[in-house]
């Protein structure tokens, strides 16, 4: 079981962010045991995976940035 400080370190965010996410129901699943809040490692792993975004490389333009391209004639 992990404390909010452990989760904050694992996710690279502040403890206050973890607490805000919990209040806003945006963060990882948690358990309330008495007055204590604890996180299961597998719930943190699931949260990380749920944040993963996919990129369609076929639609990406790998040319130079538009502002560096020569003007069209």
C-alpha positions as CSV (number, residue, x, y, z in Angstrom):
1,X,0.0,0.0,0.0
2,X,1.2,3.4,-0.9
3,X,0.8,6.8,0.7
4,X,0.0,10.0,-1.2
5,X,3.6,11.0,-0.9
6,X,4.7,7.8,-2.6
7,X,2.2,8.3,-5.4
8,X,3.3,11.9,-5.9
9,X,6.9,10.8,-6.3
10,X,6.0,7.9,-8.7
11,X,3.9,10.2,-10.9
12,X,6.2,13.2,-10.7
13,X,3.6,15.6,-9.3
14,X,3.2,17.3,-5.9
15,X,1.3,15.8,-3.0
16,X,-1.2,18.7,-3.3
17,X,-1.9,17.6,-6.9
18,X,-2.6,14.1,-5.8
19,X,-5.0,15.4,-3.1
20,X,-6.7,17.7,-5.6
21,X,-7.1,14.9,-8.1
22,X,-8.7,12.7,-5.4
23,X,-11.2,15.5,-4.4
24,X,-12.0,16.1,-8.1
25,X,-12.2,12.3,-8.8
26,X,-9.5,12.6,-11.5
27,X,-6.6,10.6,-10.1
28,X,-5.9,7.0,-9.4
29,X,-8.2,4.8,-7.4
30,X,-7.6,4.8,-3.7
31,X,-8.7,3.1,-0.5
32,X,-9.9,4.9,2.6
33,X,-8.9,2.8,5.7
34,X,-10.2,4.6,8.7
35,X,-8.8,8.2,8.4
36,X,-6.0,7.0,6.1
37,X,-5.8,7.2,2.3
38,X,-3.8,4.4,0.6
39,X,-3.2,3.4,-3.0
40,X,-2.6,0.0,-4.4
41,X,0.4,-0.3,-6.7
42,X,-1.7,-2.0,-9.4
43,X,-4.2,1.0,-9.3
44,X,-1.3,3.4,-9.9
45,X,-0.1,1.3,-12.8
46,X,-3.6,1.3,-14.3
47,X,-3.8,5.0,-13.9
48,X,-0.6,5.5,-15.7
49,X,-1.8,3.3,-18.6
50,X,-5.1,5.3,-18.7
51,X,-3.1,8.5,-19.3
52,X,-1.3,7.0,-22.2
53,X,-2.1,8.7,-25.5
54,X,-1.6,7.1,-29.0
55,X,-0.2,8.9,-31.9
56,X,-1.1,8.3,-35.5
57,X,2.4,8.7,-37.1
58,X,0.9,8.5,-40.6
59,X,-0.8,11.8,-40.0
60,X,2.2,13.6,-38.5
61,X,4.1,16.2,-40.6
62,X,7.8,15.6,-39.9
63,X,8.9,18.5,-42.2
64,X,10.4,21.7,-40.9
65,X,8.3,24.0,-38.8
66,X,6.0,26.1,-40.9
67,X,7.6,29.4,-39.7
68,X,11.0,28.1,-41.0
69,X,9.8,27.0,-44.4
70,X,10.5,29.2,-47.4
71,X,7.5,31.2,-48.6
72,X,5.5,29.7,-51.4
73,X,5.6,31.4,-54.7
